[in-house]
Each structure stands twice: as structure tokens, then as C-alpha cells.
């Protein structure tokens, strides 16, 4: 008789990259995020404009318009931080990047600075999404009370 060894999945914690109110992804006023077309995660209604790395890992891509950054953590999870809605149309206005593609990063390291006062009237929302884009079918995402996303 053969038995399959049950696999325990390592829990991965992803902290909020911004200070502010943590919101469920379903509350984002954009169906691409609220319907989880890009993946599962959470949103932040930001209290300030400093965006920090929620993980240890590597910068995969800083979008040319600096409105979004994709990261890969040390476990291979790919995280998209998308600042605001329709912010791509600002063509970088109000955004300053502190990292480059391929750069190694540590949790808490500054990624972007966003001038929300300058952009908030030019976009539908400044709500920022944090999405894991490569979850496996067996993985679940849980948001804890402290604003950490737990993948298990």
C-alpha cells in the first residue's frame, strides 16, 4: 500500500505597502480588481504617499508610468502593487520611483513616493491594490486584522 505524504503549505505573509485603511479587494471600484481578474489580494485607502516593499525579494518591473510595481518574493509569489485607478493616464505625474527592474529589495524598503494631493482630483480613485498574480489552485488568501495578507 502506498500513502501520499500530506504537504503542509508554508504560510506567506504580505504586509501592506502603504499606511491607511485596509479594504477587501471586492470593494475596489474597478471590476478588473474587484472581480479578481488579476489575482487575489487586498486594497488600501492610503493615508500617505510612501509605498514600501511588503516582502523580501526582487523588483520584477517598475511600470514606465511609475503607477505600478511588480515584485517577486523569495517563495516565488508575484505581487502587483497598483497605485490608484486609471493612474496610467497620468504618465508618471505625481510619482517618483526609488527602485529599478531586477533590484533586490527588503521588506519596508521604499519603492515609490506618490503625491496623492496632486493626483487625487485627476483619477477616479487613489485606492491602491495589492494582488498576488500567481496563486496556485490550492492556495487561499486570508487578510488578517493588522493588514497582512496570508497565503496558505
N, CA, C and O atoms as a GROMACS GRO file, in nm:
protein
  608
    1UNK      N    1   0.083  -0.117   0.000
    1UNK     CA    2   0.000   0.000   0.000
    1UNK      C    3   0.088   0.125   0.000
    1UNK      O    4   0.190   0.130   0.069
    2UNK      N    5   0.050   0.224  -0.077
    2UNK     CA    6   0.125   0.349  -0.084
    2UNK      C    7   0.041   0.462  -0.025
    2UNK      O    8  -0.080   0.470  -0.046
    3UNK      N    9   0.107   0.548   0.047
    3UNK     CA   10   0.041   0.664   0.105
    3UNK      C   11   0.107   0.790   0.053
    3UNK      O   12   0.229   0.799   0.043
    4UNK      N   13   0.025   0.884   0.019
    4UNK     CA   14   0.080   1.014  -0.020
    4UNK      C   15   0.107   1.094   0.106
    4UNK      O   16   0.025   1.100   0.198
    5UNK      N   17   0.221   1.154   0.108
    5UNK     CA   18   0.255   1.238   0.220
    5UNK      C   19   0.177   1.369   0.207
    5UNK      O   20   0.179   1.432   0.102
    6UNK      N   21   0.108   1.408   0.312
    6UNK     CA   22   0.033   1.533   0.303
    6UNK      C   23   0.132   1.650   0.307
    6UNK      O   24   0.223   1.654   0.390
    7UNK      N   25   0.112   1.742   0.217
    7UNK     CA   26   0.201   1.858   0.211
    7UNK      C   27   0.145   1.968   0.298
    7UNK      O   28   0.027   2.003   0.290
    8UNK      N   29   0.232   2.024   0.381
    8UNK     CA   30   0.194   2.142   0.455
    8UNK      C   31   0.242   2.260   0.374
    8UNK      O   32   0.357   2.264   0.331
    9UNK      N   33   0.155   2.354   0.355
    9UNK     CA   34   0.190   2.471   0.277
    9UNK      C   35   0.244   2.579   0.370
    9UNK      O   36   0.185   2.610   0.473
   10UNK      N   37   0.354   2.633   0.331
   10UNK     CA   38   0.415   2.739   0.408
   10UNK      C   39   0.329   2.864   0.398
   10UNK      O   40   0.288   2.903   0.289
   11UNK      N   41   0.300   2.924   0.511
   11UNK     CA   42   0.225   3.048   0.509
   11UNK      C   43   0.317   3.162   0.469
   11UNK      O   44   0.429   3.174   0.519
   12UNK      N   45   0.270   3.245   0.380
   12UNK     CA   46   0.344   3.360   0.333
   12UNK      C   47   0.268   3.484   0.376
   12UNK      O   48   0.149   3.497   0.347
   13UNK      N   49   0.336   3.575   0.445
   13UNK     CA   50   0.270   3.697   0.490
   13UNK      C   51   0.316   3.814   0.404
   13UNK      O   52   0.436   3.833   0.382
   14UNK      N   53   0.221   3.891   0.358
   14UNK     CA   54   0.250   4.010   0.277
   14UNK      C   55   0.190   4.129   0.350
   14UNK      O   56   0.068   4.139   0.364
   15UNK      N   57   0.275   4.219   0.397
   15UNK     CA   58   0.230   4.338   0.469
   15UNK      C   59   0.176   4.443   0.373
   15UNK      O   60   0.201   4.438   0.253
   16UNK      N   61   0.104   4.536   0.426
   16UNK     CA   62   0.054   4.647   0.344
   16UNK      C   63   0.171   4.737   0.304
   16UNK      O   64   0.255   4.769   0.388
   17UNK      N   65   0.178   4.777   0.178
   17UNK     CA   66   0.286   4.864   0.134
   17UNK      C   67   0.262   5.012   0.166
   17UNK      O   68   0.350   5.095   0.146
   18UNK      N   69   0.144   5.044   0.215
   18UNK     CA   70   0.107   5.182   0.247
   18UNK      C   71   0.037   5.188   0.382
   18UNK      O   72  -0.030   5.093   0.422
   19UNK      N   73   0.053   5.299   0.451
   19UNK     CA   74  -0.028   5.322   0.570
   19UNK      C   75  -0.166   5.364   0.521
   19UNK      O   76  -0.180   5.436   0.422
   20UNK      N   77  -0.269   5.319   0.592
   20UNK     CA   78  -0.404   5.356   0.555
   20UNK      C   79  -0.504   5.247   0.588
   20UNK      O   80  -0.469   5.145   0.648
   21UNK      N   81  -0.628   5.270   0.549
   21UNK     CA   82  -0.736   5.176   0.576
   21UNK      C   83  -0.728   5.057   0.480
   21UNK      O   84  -0.724   5.074   0.358
   22UNK      N   85  -0.725   4.937   0.536
   22UNK     CA   86  -0.723   4.814   0.458
   22UNK      C   87  -0.865   4.779   0.417
   22UNK      O   88  -0.958   4.782   0.498
   23UNK      N   89  -0.881   4.747   0.290
   23UNK     CA   90  -1.012   4.716   0.233
   23UNK      C   91  -1.009   4.582   0.161
   23UNK      O   92  -0.904   4.542   0.109
   24UNK      N   93  -1.122   4.512   0.157
   24UNK     CA   94  -1.126   4.390   0.076
   24UNK      C   95  -1.118   4.427  -0.072
   24UNK      O   96  -1.167   4.532  -0.114
   25UNK      N   97  -1.056   4.342  -0.149
   25UNK     CA   98  -1.040   4.366  -0.292
   25UNK      C   99  -1.175   4.386  -0.362
   25UNK      O  100  -1.185   4.462  -0.458
   26UNK      N  101  -1.276   4.318  -0.312
   26UNK     CA  102  -1.410   4.327  -0.371
   26UNK      C  103  -1.468   4.468  -0.365
   26UNK      O  104  -1.561   4.500  -0.439
   27UNK      N  105  -1.416   4.552  -0.277
   27UNK     CA  106  -1.469   4.688  -0.262
   27UNK      C  107  -1.405   4.789  -0.357
   27UNK      O  108  -1.445   4.906  -0.358
   28UNK      N  109  -1.306   4.748  -0.435
   28UNK     CA  110  -1.239   4.839  -0.529
   28UNK      C  111  -1.335   4.871  -0.644
   28UNK      O  112  -1.392   4.780  -0.704
   29UNK      N  113  -1.354   5.001  -0.674
   29UNK     CA  114  -1.450   5.038  -0.779
   29UNK      C  115  -1.396   5.019  -0.921
   29UNK      O  116  -1.401   5.110  -1.004
   30UNK      N  117  -1.344   4.901  -0.947
   30UNK     CA  118  -1.294   4.863  -1.080
   30UNK      C  119  -1.306   4.711  -1.090
   30UNK      O  120  -1.246   4.639  -1.010
   31UNK      N  121  -1.382   4.661  -1.189
   31UNK     CA  122  -1.406   4.517  -1.198
   31UNK      C  123  -1.281   4.433  -1.220
   31UNK      O  124  -1.279   4.316  -1.181
   32UNK      N  125  -1.178   4.488  -1.280
   32UNK     CA  126  -1.054   4.412  -1.300
   32UNK      C  127  -0.999   4.367  -1.165
   32UNK      O  128  -0.950   4.255  -1.152
   33UNK      N  129  -1.008   4.453  -1.065
   33UNK     CA  130  -0.958   4.420  -0.931
   33UNK      C  131  -1.066   4.354  -0.846
   33UNK      O  132  -1.040   4.252  -0.783
   34UNK      N  133  -1.186   4.412  -0.842
   34UNK     CA  134  -1.290   4.361  -0.753
   34UNK      C  135  -1.336   4.221  -0.790
   34UNK      O  136  -1.379   4.145  -0.703
   35UNK      N  137  -1.326   4.185  -0.919
   35UNK     CA  138  -1.362   4.050  -0.962
   35UNK      C  139  -1.241   3.957  -0.967
   35UNK      O  140  -1.250   3.844  -1.014
   36UNK      N  141  -1.129   4.006  -0.919
   36UNK     CA  142  -1.006   3.928  -0.903
   36UNK      C  143  -0.956   3.870  -1.034
   36UNK      O  144  -0.906   3.758  -1.038
   37UNK      N  145  -0.969   3.948  -1.142
   37UNK     CA  146  -0.923   3.903  -1.273
   37UNK      C  147  -0.771   3.890  -1.279
   37UNK      O  148  -0.719   3.808  -1.355
   38UNK      N  149  -0.701   3.970  -1.201
   38UNK     CA  150  -0.554   3.963  -1.200
   38UNK      C  151  -0.501   3.875  -1.088
   38UNK      O  152  -0.384   3.837  -1.089
   39UNK      N  153  -0.586   3.841  -0.992
   39UNK     CA  154  -0.545   3.761  -0.877
   39UNK      C  155  -0.616   3.810  -0.752
   39UNK      O  156  -0.702   3.897  -0.758
   40UNK      N  157  -0.579   3.751  -0.639
   40UNK     CA  158  -0.643   3.783  -0.512
   40UNK      C  159  -0.550   3.870  -0.429
   40UNK      O  160  -0.428   3.870  -0.448
   41UNK      N  161  -0.608   3.945  -0.336
   41UNK     CA  162  -0.528   4.032  -0.252
   41UNK      C  163  -0.614   4.122  -0.167
   41UNK      O  164  -0.716   4.080  -0.112
   42UNK      N  165  -0.572   4.248  -0.157
   42UNK     CA  166  -0.644   4.346  -0.077
   42UNK      C  167  -0.619   4.485  -0.134
   42UNK      O  168  -0.542   4.501  -0.229
   43UNK      N  169  -0.685   4.584  -0.077
   43UNK     CA  170  -0.668   4.723  -0.121
   43UNK      C  171  -0.639   4.809   0.000
   43UNK      O  172  -0.665   4.771   0.114
   44UNK      N  173  -0.584   4.928  -0.027
   44UNK     CA  174  -0.553   5.023   0.079
   44UNK      C  175  -0.602   5.160   0.037
   44UNK      O  176  -0.574   5.206  -0.074
   45UNK      N  177  -0.677   5.225   0.126
   45UNK     CA  178  -0.710   5.365   0.106
   45UNK      C  179  -0.598   5.441   0.176
   45UNK      O  180  -0.597   5.451   0.298
   46UNK      N  181  -0.502   5.495   0.099
   46UNK     CA  182  -0.377   5.543   0.158
   46UNK      C  183  -0.390   5.667   0.246
   46UNK      O  184  -0.469   5.758   0.218
   47UNK      N  185  -0.310   5.668   0.353
   47UNK     CA  186  -0.303   5.782   0.444
   47UNK      C  187  -0.185   5.872   0.411
   47UNK      O  188  -0.182   5.989   0.450
   48UNK      N  189  -0.086   5.818   0.340
   48UNK     CA  190   0.028   5.898   0.296
   48UNK      C  191   0.081   5.840   0.167
   48UNK      O  192   0.031   5.738   0.119
   49UNK      N  193   0.182   5.902   0.110
   49UNK     CA  194   0.227   5.864  -0.023
   49UNK      C  195   0.351   5.779  -0.031
   49UNK      O  196   0.407   5.763  -0.139
   50UNK      N  197   0.396   5.724   0.081
   50UNK     CA  198   0.515   5.639   0.078
   50UNK      C  199   0.475   5.494   0.057
   50UNK      O  200   0.405   5.436   0.140
   51UNK      N  201   0.521   5.436  -0.053
   51UNK     CA  202   0.493   5.297  -0.086
   51UNK      C  203   0.620   5.217  -0.059
   51UNK      O  204   0.725   5.244  -0.118
   52UNK      N  205   0.610   5.118   0.032
   52UNK     CA  206   0.726   5.037   0.069
   52UNK      C  207   0.705   4.893   0.026
   52UNK      O  208   0.592   4.850  -0.001
   53UNK      N  209   0.812   4.820   0.019
   53UNK     CA  210   0.802   4.679  -0.020
   53UNK      C  211   0.734   4.599   0.090
   53UNK      O  212   0.772   4.608   0.207
   54UNK      N  213   0.633   4.521   0.053
   54UNK     CA  214   0.565   4.437   0.151
   54UNK      C  215   0.636   4.303   0.174
   54UNK      O  216   0.593   4.223   0.257
   55UNK      N  217   0.746   4.280   0.099
   55UNK     CA  218   0.814   4.150   0.103
   55UNK      C  219   0.964   4.167   0.084
   55UNK      O  220   1.012   4.273   0.042
   56UNK      N  221   1.038   4.060   0.115
   56UNK     CA  222   1.178   4.048   0.073
   56UNK      C  223   1.175   3.981  -0.064
   56UNK      O  224   1.101   3.885  -0.084
   57UNK      N  225   1.254   4.030  -0.156
   57UNK     CA  226   1.255   3.968  -0.288
   57UNK      C  227   1.324   4.053  -0.392
   57UNK      O  228   1.434   4.104  -0.370
   58UNK      N  229   1.257   4.067  -0.506
   58UNK     CA  230   1.316   4.136  -0.620
   58UNK      C  231   1.208   4.215  -0.695
   58UNK      O  232   1.093   4.173  -0.705
   59UNK      N  233   1.249   4.330  -0.747
   59UNK     CA  234   1.161   4.409  -0.832
   59UNK      C  235   1.160   4.343  -0.970
   59UNK      O  236   1.265   4.329  -1.033
   60UNK      N  237   1.043   4.304  -1.016
   60UNK     CA  238   1.032   4.247  -1.149
   60UNK      C  239   1.017   4.358  -1.252
   60UNK      O  240   1.080   4.355  -1.358
   61UNK      N  241   0.931   4.458  -1.220
   61UNK     CA  242   0.904   4.562  -1.317
   61UNK      C  243   0.850   4.687  -1.248
   61UNK      O  244   0.756   4.680  -1.169
   62UNK      N  245   0.911   4.801  -1.280
   62UNK     CA  246   0.853   4.929  -1.246
   62UNK      C  247   0.791   4.979  -1.376
   62UNK      O  248   0.862   5.001  -1.474
   63UNK      N  249   0.662   4.996  -1.377
   63UNK     CA  250   0.594   5.039  -1.499
   63UNK      C  251   0.649   5.175  -1.542
   63UNK      O  252   0.681   5.258  -1.457
   64UNK      N  253   0.661   5.199  -1.672
   64UNK     CA  254   0.718   5.326  -1.719
   64UNK      C  255   0.649   5.450  -1.664
   64UNK      O  256   0.711   5.555  -1.647
   65UNK      N  257   0.519   5.438  -1.635
   65UNK     CA  258   0.443   5.550  -1.579
   65UNK      C  259   0.451   5.554  -1.426
   65UNK      O  260   0.390   5.640  -1.363
   66UNK      N  261   0.524   5.462  -1.367
   66UNK     CA  262   0.552   5.454  -1.223
   66UNK      C  263   0.427   5.435  -1.136
   66UNK      O  264   0.435   5.446  -1.014
   67UNK      N  265   0.313   5.407  -1.196
   67UNK     CA  266   0.189   5.390  -1.120
   67UNK      C  267   0.175   5.249  -1.064
   67UNK      O  268   0.085   5.222  -0.984
   68UNK      N  269   0.263   5.159  -1.104
   68UNK     CA  270   0.255   5.020  -1.057
   68UNK      C  271   0.394   4.959  -1.053
   68UNK      O  272   0.484   4.996  -1.129
   69UNK      N  273   0.409   4.864  -0.961
   69UNK     CA  274   0.535   4.790  -0.945
   69UNK      C  275   0.500   4.644  -0.927
   69UNK      O  276   0.409   4.610  -0.851
   70UNK      N  277   0.572   4.556  -0.996
   70UNK     CA  278   0.553   4.414  -0.972
   70UNK      C  279   0.679   4.360  -0.904
   70UNK      O  280   0.791   4.396  -0.939
   71UNK      N  281   0.657   4.272  -0.806
   71UNK     CA  282   0.763   4.217  -0.724
   71UNK      C  283   0.754   4.065  -0.723
   71UNK      O  284   0.648   4.009  -0.751
   72UNK      N  285   0.863   3.999  -0.691
   72UNK     CA  286   0.862   3.854  -0.668
   72UNK      C  287   0.927   3.829  -0.533
   72UNK      O  288   1.039   3.874  -0.509
   73UNK      N  289   0.856   3.758  -0.445
   73UNK     CA  290   0.913   3.731  -0.314
   73UNK      C  291   1.006   3.610  -0.320
   73UNK      O  292   1.018   3.545  -0.424
   74UNK      N  293   1.068   3.580  -0.208
   74UNK     CA  294   1.166   3.472  -0.203
   74UNK      C  295   1.103   3.334  -0.220
   74UNK      O  296   1.174   3.235  -0.240
   75UNK      N  297   0.970   3.325  -0.211
   75UNK     CA  298   0.897   3.199  -0.233
   75UNK      C  299   0.843   3.189  -0.375
   75UNK      O  300   0.777   3.090  -0.410
   76UNK      N  301   0.870   3.291  -0.458
   76UNK     CA  302   0.823   3.288  -0.597
   76UNK      C  303   0.689   3.352  -0.621
   76UNK      O  304   0.641   3.354  -0.734
   77UNK      N  305   0.626   3.406  -0.517
   77UNK     CA  306   0.496   3.473  -0.534
   77UNK      C  307   0.518   3.608  -0.601
   77UNK      O  308   0.608   3.683  -0.565
   78UNK      N  309   0.434   3.636  -0.699
   78UNK     CA  310   0.442   3.762  -0.774
   78UNK      C  311   0.333   3.856  -0.725
   78UNK      O  312   0.214   3.821  -0.725
   79UNK      N  313   0.374   3.974  -0.684
   79UNK     CA  314   0.285   4.072  -0.623
   79UNK      C  315   0.282   4.197  -0.708
   79UNK      O  316   0.386   4.254  -0.741
   80UNK      N  317   0.162   4.240  -0.742
   80UNK     CA  318   0.143   4.364  -0.816
   80UNK      C  319   0.089   4.470  -0.720
   80UNK      O  320  -0.014   4.449  -0.656
   81UNK      N  321   0.159   4.582  -0.711
   81UNK     CA  322   0.110   4.698  -0.636
   81UNK      C  323   0.068   4.800  -0.740
   81UNK      O  324   0.151   4.852  -0.814
   82UNK      N  325  -0.062   4.828  -0.746
   82UNK     CA  326  -0.116   4.920  -0.846
   82UNK      C  327  -0.174   5.040  -0.772
   82UNK      O  328  -0.276   5.028  -0.704
   83UNK      N  329  -0.110   5.156  -0.786
   83UNK     CA  330  -0.149   5.276  -0.713
   83UNK      C  331  -0.262   5.349  -0.786
   83UNK      O  332  -0.244   5.396  -0.898
   84UNK      N  333  -0.377   5.357  -0.720
   84UNK     CA  334  -0.491   5.429  -0.776
   84UNK      C  335  -0.553   5.361  -0.897
   84UNK      O  336  -0.505   5.258  -0.944
   85UNK      N  337  -0.660   5.421  -0.944
   85UNK     CA  338  -0.731   5.369  -1.061
   85UNK      C  339  -0.715   5.467  -1.177
   85UNK      O  340  -0.729   5.588  -1.161
   86UNK      N  341  -0.685   5.412  -1.292
   86UNK     CA  342  -0.662   5.490  -1.415
   86UNK      C  343  -0.545   5.587  -1.402
   86UNK      O  344  -0.539   5.689  -1.472
   87UNK      N  345  -0.453   5.556  -1.312
   87UNK     CA  346  -0.335   5.641  -1.291
   87UNK      C  347  -0.234   5.628  -1.404
   87UNK      O  348  -0.145   5.711  -1.417
   88UNK      N  349  -0.247   5.524  -1.485
   88UNK     CA  350  -0.160   5.511  -1.602
   88UNK      C  351  -0.173   5.634  -1.691
   88UNK      O  352  -0.076   5.674  -1.757
   89UNK      N  353  -0.291   5.695  -1.694
   89UNK     CA  354  -0.317   5.812  -1.778
   89UNK      C  355  -0.239   5.936  -1.734
   89UNK      O  356  -0.229   6.033  -1.810
   90UNK      N  357  -0.184   5.934  -1.612
   90UNK     CA  358  -0.107   6.048  -1.562
   90UNK      C  359   0.035   6.051  -1.620
   90UNK      O  360   0.106   6.151  -1.606
   91UNK      N  361   0.075   5.942  -1.684
   91UNK     CA  362   0.207   5.932  -1.749
   91UNK      C  363   0.323   5.966  -1.656
   91UNK      O  364   0.420   6.030  -1.696
   92UNK      N  365   0.311   5.923  -1.530
   92UNK     CA  366   0.419   5.942  -1.433
   92UNK      C  367   0.406   6.065  -1.346
   92UNK      O  368   0.479   6.079  -1.248
   93UNK      N  369   0.314   6.156  -1.379
   93UNK     CA  370   0.295   6.278  -1.300
   93UNK      C  371   0.253   6.240  -1.158
   93UNK      O  372   0.158   6.166  -1.138
   94UNK      N  373   0.326   6.293  -1.060
   94UNK     CA  374   0.294   6.267  -0.920
   94UNK      C  375   0.362   6.144  -0.862
   94UNK      O  376   0.342   6.112  -0.744
   95UNK      N  377   0.443   6.074  -0.940
   95UNK     CA  378   0.508   5.951  -0.896
   95UNK      C  379   0.660   5.964  -0.904
   95UNK      O  380   0.714   6.016  -1.002
   96UNK      N  381   0.729   5.917  -0.801
   96UNK     CA  382   0.875   5.910  -0.801
   96UNK      C  383   0.913   5.768  -0.762
   96UNK      O  384   0.868   5.717  -0.659
   97UNK      N  385   0.994   5.703  -0.844
   97UNK     CA  386   1.038   5.566  -0.816
   97UNK      C  387   1.176   5.568  -0.750
   97UNK      O  388   1.261   5.650  -0.784
   98UNK      N  389   1.196   5.476  -0.656
   98UNK     CA  390   1.323   5.463  -0.585
   98UNK      C  391   1.390   5.329  -0.613
   98UNK      O  392   1.493   5.297  -0.553
   99UNK      N  393   1.332   5.250  -0.703
   99UNK     CA  394   1.387   5.118  -0.737
   99UNK      C  395   1.388   5.099  -0.888
   99UNK      O  396   1.324   5.174  -0.962
  100UNK      N  397   1.462   4.998  -0.932
  100UNK     CA  398   1.471   4.967  -1.075
  100UNK      C  399   1.443   4.818  -1.098
  100UNK      O  400   1.451   4.738  -1.005
  101UNK      N  401   1.411   4.784  -1.221
  101UNK     CA  402   1.386   4.645  -1.257
  101UNK      C  403   1.506   4.559  -1.219
  101UNK      O  404   1.620   4.596  -1.244
  102UNK      N  405   1.478   4.443  -1.158
  102UNK     CA  406   1.582   4.349  -1.123
  102UNK      C  407   1.647   4.372  -0.987
  102UNK      O  408   1.724   4.288  -0.940
  103UNK      N  409   1.618   4.484  -0.925
  103UNK     CA  410   1.680   4.519  -0.797
  103UNK      C  411   1.631   4.429  -0.685
  103UNK      O  412   1.512   4.400  -0.677
  104UNK      N  413   1.722   4.385  -0.599
  104UNK     CA  414   1.686   4.311  -0.478
  104UNK      C  415   1.630   4.410  -0.377
  104UNK      O  416   1.679   4.523  -0.366
  105UNK      N  417   1.526   4.369  -0.304
  105UNK     CA  418   1.462   4.456  -0.208
  105UNK      C  419   1.436   4.383  -0.077
  105UNK      O  420   1.429   4.260  -0.072
  106UNK      N  421   1.421   4.462   0.028
  106UNK     CA  422   1.388   4.409   0.161
  106UNK      C  423   1.254   4.467   0.205
  106UNK      O  424   1.216   4.577   0.164
  107UNK      N  425   1.184   4.393   0.288
  107UNK     CA  426   1.055   4.439   0.342
  107UNK      C  427   1.076   4.575   0.408
  107UNK      O  428   1.168   4.593   0.487
  108UNK      N  429   0.989   4.671   0.374
  108UNK     CA  430   0.996   4.804   0.432
  108UNK      C  431   1.078   4.903   0.351
  108UNK      O  432   1.076   5.023   0.380
  109UNK      N  433   1.150   4.856   0.249
  109UNK     CA  434   1.230   4.945   0.165
  109UNK      C  435   1.139   5.029   0.076
  109UNK      O  436   1.041   4.979   0.022
  110UNK      N  437   1.172   5.158   0.062
  110UNK     CA  438   1.089   5.250  -0.016
  110UNK      C  439   1.094   5.214  -0.164
  110UNK      O  440   1.201   5.200  -0.223
  111UNK      N  441   0.974   5.199  -0.223
  111UNK     CA  442   0.960   5.171  -0.366
  111UNK      C  443   0.923   5.296  -0.444
  111UNK      O  444   0.986   5.330  -0.545
  112UNK      N  445   0.819   5.365  -0.395
  112UNK     CA  446   0.765   5.482  -0.464
  112UNK      C  447   0.728   5.590  -0.364
  112UNK      O  448   0.704   5.563  -0.247
  113UNK      N  449   0.723   5.711  -0.414
  113UNK     CA  450   0.661   5.822  -0.341
  113UNK      C  451   0.552   5.875  -0.434
  113UNK      O  452   0.578   5.901  -0.552
  114UNK      N  453   0.432   5.892  -0.380
  114UNK     CA  454   0.318   5.936  -0.458
  114UNK      C  455   0.263   6.065  -0.398
  114UNK      O  456   0.239   6.072  -0.278
  115UNK      N  457   0.244   6.165  -0.481
  115UNK     CA  458   0.185   6.292  -0.438
  115UNK      C  459   0.034   6.281  -0.457
  115UNK      O  460  -0.020   6.326  -0.558
  116UNK      N  461  -0.032   6.221  -0.359
  116UNK     CA  462  -0.176   6.199  -0.370
  116UNK      C  463  -0.254   6.330  -0.377
  116UNK      O  464  -0.357   6.336  -0.443
  117UNK      N  465  -0.206   6.434  -0.311
  117UNK     CA  466  -0.274   6.564  -0.318
  117UNK      C  467  -0.278   6.616  -0.462
  117UNK      O  468  -0.377   6.676  -0.503
  118UNK      N  469  -0.171   6.591  -0.537
  118UNK     CA  470  -0.163   6.640  -0.675
  118UNK      C  471  -0.244   6.555  -0.773
  118UNK      O  472  -0.287   6.606  -0.876
  119UNK      N  473  -0.265   6.428  -0.742
  119UNK     CA  474  -0.331   6.340  -0.839
  119UNK      C  475  -0.475   6.304  -0.806
  119UNK      O  476  -0.549   6.261  -0.895
  120UNK      N  477  -0.517   6.322  -0.680
  120UNK     CA  478  -0.649   6.270  -0.639
  120UNK      C  479  -0.766   6.326  -0.718
  120UNK      O  480  -0.867   6.258  -0.735
  121UNK      N  481  -0.755   6.448  -0.768
  121UNK     CA  482  -0.865   6.505  -0.846
  121UNK      C  483  -0.856   6.471  -0.994
  121UNK      O  484  -0.944   6.508  -1.072
  122UNK      N  485  -0.751   6.400  -1.033
  122UNK     CA  486  -0.729   6.367  -1.175
  122UNK      C  487  -0.761   6.221  -1.207
  122UNK      O  488  -0.756   6.181  -1.323
  123UNK      N  489  -0.793   6.142  -1.103
  123UNK     CA  490  -0.822   5.999  -1.122
  123UNK      C  491  -0.949   5.962  -1.048
  123UNK      O  492  -0.989   6.033  -0.954
  124UNK      N  493  -1.015   5.853  -1.088
  124UNK     CA  494  -1.138   5.812  -1.020
  124UNK      C  495  -1.119   5.776  -0.873
  124UNK      O  496  -1.210   5.794  -0.792
  125UNK      N  497  -1.000   5.723  -0.838
  125UNK     CA  498  -0.977   5.678  -0.700
  125UNK      C  499  -0.827   5.666  -0.676
  125UNK      O  500  -0.750   5.634  -0.768
  126UNK      N  501  -0.785   5.690  -0.552
  126UNK     CA  502  -0.645   5.667  -0.514
  126UNK      C  503  -0.629   5.535  -0.439
  126UNK      O  504  -0.520   5.503  -0.391
  127UNK      N  505  -0.737   5.459  -0.429
  127UNK     CA  506  -0.728   5.327  -0.366
  127UNK      C  507  -0.622   5.246  -0.438
  127UNK      O  508  -0.620   5.237  -0.561
  128UNK      N  509  -0.534   5.186  -0.360
  128UNK     CA  510  -0.421   5.111  -0.412
  128UNK      C  511  -0.443   4.962  -0.389
  128UNK      O  512  -0.480   4.920  -0.280
  129UNK      N  513  -0.420   4.882  -0.493
  129UNK     CA  514  -0.442   4.738  -0.482
  129UNK      C  515  -0.310   4.664  -0.468
  129UNK      O  516  -0.208   4.704  -0.523
  130UNK      N  517  -0.316   4.555  -0.394
  130UNK     CA  518  -0.202   4.465  -0.375
  130UNK      C  519  -0.254   4.326  -0.412
  130UNK      O  520  -0.337   4.269  -0.340
  131UNK      N  521  -0.205   4.272  -0.524
  131UNK     CA  522  -0.260   4.149  -0.578
  131UNK      C  523  -0.149   4.046  -0.601
  131UNK      O  524  -0.043   4.079  -0.655
  132UNK      N  525  -0.175   3.923  -0.559
  132UNK     CA  526  -0.084   3.813  -0.592
  132UNK      C  527  -0.133   3.756  -0.724
  132UNK      O  528  -0.245   3.706  -0.734
  133UNK      N  529  -0.048   3.764  -0.825
  133UNK     CA  530  -0.092   3.730  -0.960
  133UNK      C  531  -0.066   3.585  -0.998
  133UNK      O  532  -0.108   3.542  -1.106
  134UNK      N  533   0.003   3.507  -0.913
  134UNK     CA  534   0.034   3.368  -0.950
  134UNK      C  535   0.001   3.269  -0.840
  134UNK      O  536   0.083   3.183  -0.806
  135UNK      N  537  -0.118   3.280  -0.784
  135UNK     CA  538  -0.161   3.182  -0.683
  135UNK      C  539  -0.186   3.047  -0.749
  135UNK      O  540  -0.231   3.039  -0.863
  136UNK      N  541  -0.156   2.941  -0.675
  136UNK     CA  542  -0.189   2.806  -0.721
  136UNK      C  543  -0.335   2.778  -0.685
  136UNK      O  544  -0.392   2.844  -0.599
  137UNK      N  545  -0.396   2.680  -0.751
  137UNK     CA  546  -0.536   2.647  -0.727
  137UNK      C  547  -0.565   2.609  -0.582
  137UNK      O  548  -0.675   2.636  -0.532
  138UNK      N  549  -0.469   2.548  -0.514
  138UNK     CA  550  -0.493   2.501  -0.377
  138UNK      C  551  -0.466   2.609  -0.272
  138UNK      O  552  -0.492   2.588  -0.154
  139UNK      N  553  -0.416   2.725  -0.313
  139UNK     CA  554  -0.381   2.829  -0.217
  139UNK      C  555  -0.499   2.921  -0.188
  139UNK      O  556  -0.579   2.954  -0.276
  140UNK      N  557  -0.506   2.961  -0.061
  140UNK     CA  558  -0.609   3.054  -0.017
  140UNK      C  559  -0.542   3.181   0.031
  140UNK      O  560  -0.427   3.180   0.075
  141UNK      N  561  -0.615   3.290   0.022
  141UNK     CA  562  -0.567   3.418   0.070
  141UNK      C  563  -0.656   3.464   0.184
  141UNK      O  564  -0.779   3.465   0.171
  142UNK      N  565  -0.594   3.503   0.295
  142UNK     CA  566  -0.667   3.550   0.412
  142UNK      C  567  -0.608   3.684   0.452
  142UNK      O  568  -0.486   3.698   0.458
  143UNK      N  569  -0.693   3.781   0.480
  143UNK     CA  570  -0.648   3.912   0.526
  143UNK      C  571  -0.667   3.918   0.676
  143UNK      O  572  -0.778   3.901   0.725
  144UNK      N  573  -0.557   3.942   0.750
  144UNK     CA  574  -0.571   3.949   0.896
  144UNK      C  575  -0.603   4.092   0.941
  144UNK      O  576  -0.605   4.185   0.860
  145UNK      N  577  -0.629   4.108   1.070
  145UNK     CA  578  -0.673   4.237   1.124
  145UNK      C  579  -0.566   4.345   1.115
  145UNK      O  580  -0.599   4.464   1.113
  146UNK      N  581  -0.439   4.307   1.109
  146UNK     CA  582  -0.329   4.404   1.102
  146UNK      C  583  -0.297   4.446   0.959
  146UNK      O  584  -0.204   4.524   0.936
  147UNK      N  585  -0.372   4.397   0.864
  147UNK     CA  586  -0.350   4.435   0.726
  147UNK      C  587  -0.245   4.348   0.656
  147UNK      O  588  -0.190   4.390   0.554
  148UNK      N  589  -0.218   4.231   0.708
  148UNK     CA  590  -0.125   4.140   0.642
  148UNK      C  591  -0.205   4.037   0.563
  148UNK      O  592  -0.307   3.986   0.609
  149UNK      N  593  -0.159   4.009   0.444
  149UNK     CA  594  -0.220   3.908   0.359
  149UNK      C  595  -0.146   3.778   0.386
  149UNK      O  596  -0.023   3.774   0.379
  150UNK      N  597  -0.219   3.674   0.417
  150UNK     CA  598  -0.159   3.545   0.445
  150UNK      C  599  -0.198   3.449   0.334
  150UNK      O  600  -0.317   3.429   0.308
  151UNK      N  601  -0.100   3.390   0.268
  151UNK     CA  602  -0.124   3.290   0.165
  151UNK      C  603  -0.096   3.156   0.228
  151UNK      O  604   0.014   3.133   0.279
  152UNK      N  605  -0.195   3.067   0.224
  152UNK     CA  606  -0.175   2.935   0.283
  152UNK      C  607  -0.240   2.828   0.196
  152UNK      O  608  -0.234   2.710   0.229
   0.00000   0.00000   0.00000
